[in-house]
Amino acid sequence: MEYTVTIDNFEGPLDLLLHLIKQSDIDICDISILDITKQYMDYINKMEEMNLNIASEYLIMAAELLEMKSNMLLPKPKQEDDNYEEDPREKLIKRLLEYQRYKEVTEEFKVLESARKAFYTKEPSNLSEFRQNNNDFESGNVDDLLLAFKKFLERKELEKPLNTKITTKEYSVSARSSEIRNILRNKKRIYFDELFEEFSKNYIVVTFLSILNLAKKQELTIEQENNFEKIYLLSKGCE
């Protein structure tokens, strides 16, 4: 069989052997030590003719192939069944199959690496300088306050028709905030529900907005010892 030697970049002698087997279009398990040794030596000789540096691992493999070839050509002494010795060809086939599996996995990793390069990540940004301190309610938070307000409305059954008594009294957040400020100045600490003395929609909404306004200005502190327990409002500085 005519064989043309081409010089390529291989990752080692096993990589070169796989290349030669692929070019010969044969299965790894069907390799001929005589043929593969000839092809391999042709490659090594071609490299020497081109004055290329040959890595020692290639020369070691060449010596191993020549040894296997010599053993196959020499007559084998008859051996007893108990002294079975593994065929050197089988050892080479196992090495080639194992190397081929690693090579296939490496190709999969290269595909994954290429796909990963399409993604770009960045370190988390430090947004602390943009944080608004006026939203810090210390031990309590807006979510707790909203939950307490929701439960209050449920207890009062706000969805039912409210008292339709006509009144001319108007409420403003500013005025109600002043009232709550005075209450906290006197009592220092008050239960959230106690601020809703009247049960009208306007009064309830304005009172709740006033509490949020004072919390935002850090004039009061929201306190809740455990989840789902009562919420208390404290005058700032009386914690």
Backbone as CSV, one residue per row, in Angstrom:
resi,resn,N_x,N_y,N_z,CA_x,CA_y,CA_z,C_x,C_y,C_z
1,MET,0.850,-1.192,0.000,0.000,0.000,0.000,0.880,1.235,0.000
2,GLU,0.620,2.133,-0.942,1.410,3.354,-1.025,0.993,4.297,0.094
3,TYR,1.928,4.891,0.745,1.632,5.761,1.889,2.406,7.060,1.743
4,THR,1.701,8.157,1.826,2.317,9.483,1.710,2.447,10.088,3.090
5,VAL,3.625,10.505,3.455,3.883,11.069,4.773,3.636,12.571,4.731
6,THR,2.852,13.064,5.660,2.653,14.508,5.800,3.039,14.906,7.224
7,ILE,3.644,16.052,7.358,4.092,16.534,8.663,3.009,17.428,9.254
8,ASP,2.492,17.062,10.412,1.468,17.838,11.116,1.896,18.022,12.561
9,ASN,1.121,18.809,13.269,1.369,19.002,14.694,0.528,18.002,15.482
10,PHE,1.220,17.112,16.184,0.515,16.110,16.994,0.839,16.338,18.466
11,GLU,-0.052,15.873,19.314,0.112,16.085,20.749,0.889,14.966,21.413
12,GLY,1.405,14.063,20.636,2.172,12.957,21.186,2.128,11.763,20.261
13,PRO,2.878,10.714,20.577,2.938,9.538,19.699,1.588,8.840,19.533
14,LEU,0.777,8.797,20.588,-0.543,8.162,20.465,-1.430,8.955,19.527
15,ASP,-1.304,10.280,19.575,-2.073,11.119,18.662,-1.656,10.858,17.217
16,LEU,-0.347,10.672,17.016,0.151,10.345,15.678,-0.368,8.985,15.223
17,LEU,-0.365,8.000,16.108,-0.864,6.670,15.742,-2.335,6.707,15.372
18,LEU,-3.137,7.469,16.138,-4.566,7.594,15.796,-4.737,8.232,14.425
19,HIS,-3.898,9.203,14.127,-3.957,9.849,12.813,-3.636,8.853,11.697
20,LEU,-2.612,8.040,11.900,-2.232,7.044,10.895,-3.332,6.000,10.707
21,ILE,-3.953,5.579,11.814,-5.041,4.595,11.732,-6.242,5.182,10.994
22,LYS,-6.539,6.453,11.280,-7.660,7.112,10.608,-7.394,7.230,9.116
23,GLN,-6.160,7.563,8.750,-5.815,7.675,7.324,-5.918,6.326,6.628
24,SER,-5.613,5.267,7.351,-5.681,3.927,6.757,-7.110,3.403,6.696
25,ASP,-8.036,4.150,7.345,-9.457,3.790,7.323,-9.693,2.387,7.874
26,ILE,-9.110,2.114,9.030,-9.313,0.817,9.674,-9.740,1.051,11.123
27,ASP,-10.326,0.037,11.713,-10.733,0.098,13.110,-9.508,-0.093,14.001
28,ILE,-9.516,0.589,15.140,-8.371,0.481,16.057,-8.113,-0.970,16.441
29,CYS,-9.185,-1.708,16.658,-9.043,-3.106,17.090,-8.504,-4.009,15.986
30,ASP,-8.488,-3.494,14.758,-8.023,-4.314,13.628,-6.654,-3.879,13.114
31,ILE,-5.938,-3.110,13.896,-4.662,-2.596,13.401,-3.660,-3.739,13.214
32,SER,-2.808,-3.533,12.235,-1.713,-4.466,11.975,-0.423,-3.840,12.509
33,ILE,0.209,-4.517,13.424,1.453,-4.003,13.996,2.491,-3.754,12.910
34,LEU,2.539,-4.652,11.923,3.533,-4.503,10.850,3.278,-3.234,10.056
35,ASP,2.001,-3.008,9.684,1.680,-1.834,8.866,1.841,-0.531,9.651
36,ILE,1.317,-0.518,10.873,1.357,0.715,11.651,2.788,1.070,12.037
37,THR,3.611,0.052,12.240,5.023,0.317,12.556,5.720,0.937,11.357
38,LYS,5.444,0.402,10.169,6.052,0.947,8.950,5.641,2.406,8.739
39,GLN,4.354,2.678,8.886,3.855,4.037,8.690,4.470,4.987,9.727
40,TYR,4.552,4.519,10.938,5.106,5.346,12.014,6.590,5.641,11.765
41,MET,7.333,4.630,11.361,8.758,4.829,11.101,8.969,5.724,9.888
42,ASP,8.103,5.615,8.889,8.188,6.517,7.734,8.049,7.978,8.191
43,TYR,7.137,8.186,9.105,6.926,9.550,9.616,8.179,10.043,10.361
44,ILE,8.725,9.201,11.222,9.915,9.579,11.985,11.090,9.861,11.041
45,ASN,11.273,8.982,10.037,12.374,9.180,9.072,12.193,10.477,8.283
46,LYS,10.933,10.785,7.950,10.671,12.013,7.201,11.032,13.234,8.046
47,MET,10.730,13.167,9.330,11.095,14.272,10.222,12.615,14.439,10.303
48,GLU,13.335,13.312,10.320,14.801,13.385,10.375,15.350,13.991,9.093
49,GLU,14.761,13.651,7.939,15.214,14.202,6.658,15.009,15.712,6.609
50,MET,13.940,16.182,7.303,13.640,17.615,7.302,14.347,18.338,8.455
51,ASN,15.246,17.607,9.142,16.016,18.177,10.242,15.108,18.766,11.344
52,LEU,13.985,18.090,11.588,13.081,18.525,12.653,13.461,17.822,13.944
53,ASN,13.308,18.540,15.039,13.589,17.947,16.343,12.499,16.935,16.689
54,ILE,12.924,15.746,17.048,11.973,14.685,17.381,11.973,14.510,18.895
55,ALA,10.795,14.666,19.489,10.692,14.512,20.943,11.016,13.076,21.332
56,SER,11.574,12.922,22.509,11.997,11.592,22.962,10.818,10.620,23.058
57,GLU,9.628,11.136,23.390,8.476,10.238,23.523,8.140,9.566,22.184
58,TYR,8.390,10.253,21.060,8.149,9.647,19.757,9.146,8.523,19.508
59,LEU,10.374,8.729,19.926,11.406,7.697,19.736,11.142,6.490,20.626
60,ILE,10.621,6.740,21.829,10.283,5.625,22.724,9.177,4.777,22.113
61,MET,8.166,5.444,21.550,7.082,4.695,20.905,7.612,3.921,19.697
62,ALA,8.545,4.523,18.945,9.123,3.819,17.803,9.830,2.550,18.257
63,ALA,10.551,2.638,19.374,11.250,1.457,19.901,10.245,0.388,20.338
64,GLU,9.159,0.803,20.948,8.136,-0.153,21.388,7.493,-0.851,20.192
65,LEU,7.202,-0.077,19.140,6.599,-0.673,17.946,7.554,-1.675,17.282
66,LEU,8.825,-1.291,17.199,9.816,-2.198,16.604,9.958,-3.474,17.428
67,GLU,9.870,-3.347,18.745,9.948,-4.528,19.613,8.742,-5.440,19.392
68,MET,7.556,-4.817,19.303,6.349,-5.628,19.039,6.437,-6.313,17.682
69,LYS,6.935,-5.564,16.689,7.069,-6.136,15.351,8.045,-7.307,15.363
70,SER,9.138,-7.152,16.078,10.142,-8.234,16.165,9.556,-9.465,16.850
71,ASN,8.813,-9.247,17.924,8.209,-10.371,18.645,7.202,-11.131,17.791
72,MET,6.505,-10.390,16.921,5.520,-11.046,16.065,6.199,-11.855,14.958
73,LEU,7.384,-11.398,14.541,8.077,-12.105,13.456,8.848,-13.316,13.966
74,LEU,9.253,-13.276,15.205,10.007,-14.399,15.766,9.059,-15.539,16.129
75,PRO,9.516,-16.759,15.973,8.679,-17.908,16.366,8.477,-17.919,17.881
76,LYS,7.247,-18.199,18.286,6.917,-18.181,19.707,7.046,-19.583,20.286
77,PRO,7.730,-19.692,21.421,7.819,-21.009,22.076,6.454,-21.408,22.630
78,LYS,6.206,-22.694,22.644,4.939,-23.201,23.160,4.866,-22.962,24.654
79,GLN,3.754,-22.383,25.094,3.586,-22.065,26.509,2.415,-22.844,27.079
80,GLU,2.554,-23.136,28.367,1.445,-23.798,29.035,0.312,-22.799,29.241
81,ASP,-0.911,-23.332,29.422,-2.085,-22.467,29.541,-2.013,-21.561,30.756
82,ASP,-1.354,-22.040,31.831,-1.293,-21.246,33.060,-0.366,-20.050,32.934
83,ASN,0.498,-20.060,31.930,1.462,-18.977,31.761,1.041,-18.041,30.635
84,TYR,-0.253,-17.687,30.666,-0.766,-16.803,29.609,-0.138,-15.421,29.721
85,GLU,0.328,-14.909,28.616,0.907,-13.573,28.579,0.130,-12.713,27.601
86,GLU,-0.252,-11.507,28.050,-1.066,-10.627,27.218,-0.314,-10.226,25.960
87,ASP,-1.020,-10.253,24.859,-0.448,-9.876,23.565,-0.083,-8.383,23.598
88,PRO,1.159,-8.021,23.236,1.558,-6.603,23.218,0.639,-5.751,22.343
89,ARG,0.092,-6.354,21.324,-0.834,-5.643,20.437,-2.074,-5.218,21.209
90,GLU,-2.543,-6.092,22.117,-3.718,-5.759,22.917,-3.429,-4.582,23.851
91,LYS,-2.221,-4.547,24.393,-1.842,-3.429,25.253,-1.876,-2.114,24.489
92,LEU,-1.355,-2.143,23.259,-1.341,-0.936,22.442,-2.761,-0.502,22.101
93,ILE,-3.624,-1.449,21.774,-5.008,-1.133,21.431,-5.717,-0.487,22.631
94,LYS,-5.478,-1.037,23.830,-6.087,-0.459,25.032,-5.633,0.984,25.240
95,ARG,-4.328,1.227,25.029,-3.802,2.581,25.191,-4.417,3.538,24.172
96,LEU,-4.551,3.044,22.941,-5.126,3.891,21.895,-6.603,4.199,22.158
97,LEU,-7.356,3.195,22.600,-8.784,3.403,22.892,-8.966,4.393,24.046
98,GLU,-8.124,4.240,25.063,-8.220,5.146,26.212,-7.857,6.575,25.804
99,TYR,-6.807,6.698,24.998,-6.400,8.028,24.542,-7.481,8.650,23.667
100,GLN,-8.110,7.826,22.827,-9.177,8.327,21.961,-10.351,8.865,22.788
101,ARG,-10.685,8.180,23.888,-11.773,8.662,24.747,-11.422,10.020,25.360
102,TYR,-10.183,10.144,25.832,-9.753,11.433,26.385,-9.791,12.534,25.326
103,LYS,-9.387,12.189,24.132,-9.364,13.168,23.041,-10.781,13.631,22.702
104,GLU,-11.742,12.695,22.697,-13.138,13.059,22.418,-13.697,13.966,23.506
105,VAL,-13.365,13.643,24.756,-13.828,14.488,25.862,-13.213,15.878,25.762
106,THR,-11.937,15.927,25.369,-11.268,17.216,25.213,-11.962,18.072,24.164
107,GLU,-12.393,17.437,23.079,-13.109,18.171,22.031,-14.421,18.735,22.569
108,GLU,-15.102,17.962,23.414,-16.349,18.452,24.009,-16.073,19.659,24.913
109,PHE,-14.955,19.577,25.648,-14.600,20.705,26.513,-14.295,21.948,25.685
110,LYS,-13.658,21.756,24.539,-13.351,22.901,23.680,-14.621,23.566,23.176
111,VAL,-15.633,22.744,22.853,-16.921,23.296,22.404,-17.570,24.081,23.537
112,LEU,-17.537,23.507,24.750,-18.122,24.200,25.908,-17.367,25.489,26.220
113,GLU,-16.029,25.431,26.075,-15.236,26.627,26.322,-15.574,27.718,25.318
114,SER,-15.748,27.320,24.062,-16.085,28.289,23.025,-17.450,28.917,23.297
115,ALA,-18.406,28.076,23.738,-19.744,28.599,24.048,-19.689,29.530,25.255
116,ARG,-18.846,29.178,26.238,-18.762,30.011,27.451,-18.159,31.372,27.146
117,LYS,-17.286,31.454,26.133,-16.667,32.723,25.796,-17.680,33.735,25.271
118,ALA,-18.874,33.247,24.895,-19.911,34.154,24.400,-20.619,34.876,25.545
119,PHE,-20.350,34.451,26.791,-20.968,35.082,27.953,-19.945,35.994,28.634
120,TYR,-20.424,37.115,29.084,-19.563,38.068,29.767,-20.138,38.354,31.159
121,THR,-19.294,38.311,32.149,-19.739,38.560,33.520,-18.941,39.718,34.109
122,LYS,-19.446,40.256,35.178,-18.770,41.348,35.865,-18.923,41.150,37.359
123,GLU,-17.995,41.749,38.082,-18.054,41.690,39.534,-19.265,42.477,40.032
124,PRO,-19.884,42.016,41.129,-21.028,42.765,41.678,-20.619,44.196,42.016
125,SER,-21.482,45.137,41.680,-21.185,46.544,41.952,-21.534,46.891,43.393
126,ASN,-20.774,47.781,43.951,-21.054,48.260,45.303,-22.037,49.421,45.215
127,LEU,-23.274,49.163,45.625,-24.328,50.168,45.512,-24.623,50.838,46.849
128,SER,-23.742,50.613,47.824,-24.009,51.156,49.151,-24.090,52.685,49.137
129,GLU,-23.316,53.324,48.249,-23.330,54.782,48.221,-24.652,55.333,47.699
130,PHE,-25.426,54.479,47.002,-26.712,54.933,46.483,-27.869,54.562,47.405
131,ARG,-27.556,53.876,48.493,-28.620,53.448,49.401,-29.158,54.640,50.163
132,GLN,-30.462,54.731,50.242,-31.093,55.828,50.952,-31.265,55.452,52.412
133,ASN,-30.558,56.157,53.264,-30.618,55.854,54.685,-31.984,56.128,55.278
134,ASN,-32.756,57.014,54.644,-34.053,57.335,55.229,-35.063,56.202,55.073
135,ASN,-34.685,55.145,54.393,-35.568,53.988,54.303,-35.187,52.902,55.295
136,ASP,-34.199,53.189,56.121,-33.746,52.226,57.112,-34.568,52.393,58.383
137,PHE,-35.433,51.431,58.677,-36.314,51.528,59.832,-35.805,50.662,60.976
138,GLU,-34.489,50.421,60.976,-33.824,49.675,62.025,-34.441,48.298,62.203
139,SER,-35.006,48.006,63.416,-35.454,46.637,63.670,-36.682,46.265,62.854
140,GLY,-37.460,47.248,62.406,-38.634,46.966,61.585,-38.404,47.416,60.172
141,ASN,-39.331,47.112,59.279,-39.203,47.566,57.904,-40.581,47.809,57.323
142,VAL,-40.619,48.349,56.116,-41.883,48.711,55.480,-42.762,47.488,55.263
143,ASP,-42.131,46.349,54.906,-42.922,45.134,54.683,-43.681,44.725,55.935
144,ASP,-43.013,44.812,57.095,-43.689,44.487,58.353,-44.848,45.440,58.604
145,LEU,-44.608,46.710,58.302,-45.638,47.718,58.522,-46.833,47.487,57.600
146,LEU,-46.566,47.184,56.357,-47.642,46.911,55.406,-48.439,45.678,55.814
147,LEU,-47.725,44.647,56.296,-48.411,43.437,56.739,-49.304,43.734,57.939
148,ALA,-48.799,44.540,58.884,-49.607,44.904,60.049,-50.836,45.710,59.637
149,PHE,-50.662,46.608,58.671,-51.778,47.412,58.179,-52.822,46.537,57.496
150,LYS,-52.360,45.570,56.728,-53.279,44.653,56.045,-54.095,43.851,57.059
151,LYS,-53.407,43.357,58.087,-54.125,42.591,59.108,-55.123,43.470,59.867
152,PHE,-54.741,44.735,60.082,-55.649,45.657,60.753,-56.924,45.852,59.941
153,LEU,-56.763,46.039,58.639,-57.926,46.221,57.774,-58.786,44.964,57.746
154,GLU,-58.142,43.802,57.758,-58.906,42.562,57.768,-59.716,42.444,59.056
155,ARG,-59.110,42.826,60.157,-59.832,42.742,61.429,-61.017,43.685,61.452
156,LYS,-60.852,44.847,60.852,-61.925,45.830,60.828,-62.913,45.593,59.698
157,GLU,-62.604,44.595,58.873,-63.479,44.249,57.742,-63.811,45.483,56.912
158,LEU,-62.749,46.101,56.403,-62.915,47.326,55.641,-63.716,47.124,54.360
159,GLU,-63.768,45.841,53.885,-64.482,45.619,52.644,-65.994,45.803,52.803
160,LYS,-66.480,45.777,54.030,-67.907,45.994,54.248,-68.212,47.484,54.162
161,PRO,-69.442,47.842,53.881,-69.790,49.275,53.783,-69.398,50.014,55.047
162,LEU,-68.734,51.163,54.865,-68.318,51.968,55.997,-69.452,52.870,56.461
163,ASN,-69.267,53.425,57.640,-70.234,54.358,58.172,-70.342,55.548,57.232
164,THR,-71.497,55.813,56.725,-71.684,56.874,55.735,-72.102,58.200,56.364
165,LYS,-71.823,58.328,57.655,-72.163,59.574,58.341,-71.409,60.731,57.693
166,ILE,-72.145,61.744,57.316,-71.541,62.893,56.643,-70.748,63.722,57.639
167,THR,-69.531,64.050,57.260,-68.704,64.883,58.120,-67.909,65.848,57.253
168,THR,-67.665,66.988,57.793,-66.905,68.000,57.051,-65.445,68.019,57.478
169,LYS,-65.072,67.121,58.420,-63.710,67.105,58.904,-62.774,66.560,57.836
170,GLU,-61.722,67.279,57.564,-60.748,66.844,56.580,-59.440,66.498,57.285
171,TYR,-58.691,65.549,56.665,-57.433,65.102,57.247,-56.315,65.343,56.243
172,SER,-55.189,65.739,56.761,-53.999,65.908,55.923,-52.853,65.142,56.562
173,VAL,-51.936,64.716,55.739,-50.777,63.973,56.242,-49.970,64.850,57.182
174,SER,-49.847,66.110,56.855,-49.058,67.013,57.687,-49.670,67.147,59.084
175,ALA,-51.003,67.364,59.122,-51.671,67.545,60.413,-51.656,66.255,61.228
176,ARG,-51.921,65.130,60.536,-51.951,63.853,61.255,-50.545,63.481,61.734
177,SER,-49.539,63.820,60.975,-48.166,63.553,61.394,-47.851,64.323,62.666
178,SER,-48.314,65.550,62.735,-48.092,66.358,63.928,-48.780,65.741,65.131
179,GLU,-50.018,65.212,64.916,-50.743,64.570,66.010,-49.991,63.333,66.507
180,ILE,-49.519,62.508,65.576,-48.795,61.290,65.963,-47.499,61.653,66.665
181,ARG,-46.860,62.713,66.213,-45.618,63.162,66.839,-45.867,63.543,68.295
182,ASN,-46.972,64.221,68.541,-47.312,64.615,69.913,-47.650,63.402,70.770
183,ILE,-48.348,62.415,70.158,-48.698,61.204,70.904,-47.436,60.472,71.336
184,LEU,-46.495,60.330,70.426,-45.254,59.625,70.742,-44.402,60.421,71.734
185,ARG,-44.517,61.731,71.677,-43.750,62.547,72.614,-44.231,62.312,74.043
186,ASN,-45.532,62.054,74.177,-46.112,61.825,75.497,-45.994,60.369,75.946
187,LYS,-46.295,59.421,75.013,-46.323,58.009,75.399,-44.998,57.299,75.135
188,LYS,-44.166,57.868,74.298,-42.861,57.291,73.938,-42.978,56.008,73.112
189,ARG,-43.929,55.182,73.442,-44.092,53.884,72.763,-45.577,53.569,72.661
190,ILE,-46.028,53.216,71.456,-47.456,52.993,71.254,-47.677,51.825,70.298
191,TYR,-48.731,51.059,70.543,-49.084,49.939,69.679,-49.629,50.483,68.355
192,PHE,-49.247,49.873,67.269,-49.610,50.339,65.922,-51.110,50.587,65.785
193,ASP,-51.948,49.659,66.245,-53.398,49.780,66.061,-54.003,50.940,66.850
194,GLU,-53.314,51.383,67.901,-53.870,52.435,68.760,-53.992,53.770,68.033
195,LEU,-53.265,53.919,66.938,-53.312,55.190,66.216,-54.538,55.311,65.323
196,PHE,-55.318,54.261,65.210,-56.500,54.289,64.344,-57.761,54.358,65.217
197,GLU,-57.931,55.521,65.882,-59.088,55.645,66.772,-60.404,55.683,66.007
198,GLU,-60.388,56.324,64.870,-61.593,56.423,64.054,-61.527,55.386,62.936
199,PHE,-62.706,54.985,62.476,-62.770,53.974,61.430,-63.462,54.533,60.194
200,SER,-62.766,55.431,59.554,-63.225,55.950,58.264,-62.080,55.810,57.276
201,LYS,-62.442,55.667,56.023,-61.412,55.391,55.018,-60.369,56.494,54.970
202,ASN,-60.805,57.750,54.961,-59.857,58.854,54.876,-58.919,58.876,56.075
203,TYR,-59.487,58.674,57.250,-58.686,58.722,58.471,-57.643,57.604,58.495
204,ILE,-58.059,56.404,58.075,-57.145,55.262,58.076,-55.999,55.478,57.093
205,VAL,-56.330,55.924,55.890,-55.307,56.120,54.863,-54.331,57.223,55.262
206,VAL,-54.868,58.350,55.750,-54.008,59.471,56.132,-53.124,59.090,57.315
207,THR,-53.666,58.322,58.262,-52.873,57.897,59.421,-51.714,57.010,58.985
208,PHE,-52.003,56.064,58.112,-50.939,55.151,57.663,-49.862,55.901,56.880
209,LEU,-50.283,56.830,56.009,-49.315,57.623,55.266,-48.489,58.497,56.195
210,SER,-49.085,58.967,57.259,-48.362,59.795,58.221,-47.294,58.978,58.944
211,ILE,-47.639,57.716,59.285,-46.662,56.838,59.930,-45.473,56.614,59.000
212,LEU,-45.752,56.347,57.731,-44.672,56.154,56.763,-43.831,57.426,56.626
213,ASN,-44.500,58.565,56.636,-43.794,59.841,56.501,-42.837,60.075,57.677
214,LEU,-43.307,59.790,58.894,-42.460,59.967,60.070,-41.315,58.961,60.091
215,ALA,-41.598,57.732,59.622,-40.536,56.725,59.565,-39.482,57.126,58.548
216,LYS,-39.945,57.674,57.440,-39.007,58.108,56.405,-38.107,59.222,56.913
217,LYS,-38.690,60.109,57.708,-37.914,61.210,58.275,-37.111,60.768,59.488
218,GLN,-37.249,59.472,59.843,-36.535,58.899,60.992,-36.919,59.590,62.296
219,GLU,-38.211,59.971,62.393,-38.725,60.543,63.627,-39.328,59.475,64.527
220,LEU,-39.506,58.275,63.977,-39.999,57.177,64.798,-39.294,55.888,64.379
221,THR,-39.341,54.920,65.266,-38.730,53.619,65.018,-39.798,52.543,65.092
222,ILE,-39.723,51.583,64.161,-40.664,50.466,64.148,-40.033,49.307,64.893
223,GLU,-40.768,48.726,65.805,-40.223,47.651,66.630,-41.141,46.439,66.587
224,GLN,-40.547,45.283,66.361,-41.277,44.010,66.369,-40.316,42.946,66.878
225,GLU,-40.616,42.351,68.026,-39.685,41.412,68.645,-39.514,40.149,67.825
226,ASN,-40.609,39.584,67.316,-40.555,38.371,66.510,-41.507,38.504,65.337
227,ASN,-41.315,37.664,64.323,-42.183,37.693,63.156,-43.641,37.467,63.548
228,PHE,-44.515,38.229,62.904,-45.970,38.087,63.063,-46.475,38.541,64.433
229,GLU,-45.607,39.127,65.264,-46.058,39.660,66.535,-46.456,41.123,66.362
230,LYS,-46.954,41.717,67.432,-47.431,43.094,67.375,-46.285,44.034,67.007
231,ILE,-46.677,45.100,66.318,-45.720,46.126,65.925,-45.947,47.361,66.793
232,TYR,-44.851,47.902,67.349,-44.911,49.099,68.165,-44.121,50.223,67.481
233,LEU,-44.587,51.427,67.743,-43.915,52.611,67.217,-43.290,53.349,68.381
234,LEU,-42.034,53.735,68.239,-41.304,54.425,69.293,-40.822,55.754,68.792
235,SER,-40.873,56.725,69.683,-40.310,58.016,69.349,-38.808,57.873,69.176
236,LYS,-38.235,58.463,68.162,-36.817,58.326,67.893,-35.996,58.807,69.079
237,GLY,-35.079,57.962,69.522,-34.254,58.307,70.670,-34.754,57.709,71.960
238,CYS,-35.894,56.981,71.880,-36.437,56.362,73.091,-36.402,54.842,72.983
239,GLU,-35.525,54.310,72.068,-35.484,52.872,71.907,-34.947,52.243,73.188
